[in-house]
């Protein structure tokens, strides 16, 4: 009986640790996505910058 309670306590601690790791990873992913999506001028408009005297197609950013 005592061993079962110890197992439950260990399991709860493990779940808390894993939840903490998940939360940290979510923050990291959100930060990385923000950096990836940010445009060079720092504006989050979603529009790609225009390049003078060049056609506006076939560019990948």
Secondary structure by P-SEA (a helix, b strand, c coil): caaaaaaaaaaaaaaaaaaaaaaaaaaaaaaaaaaaacccccccccccccccccccccccc
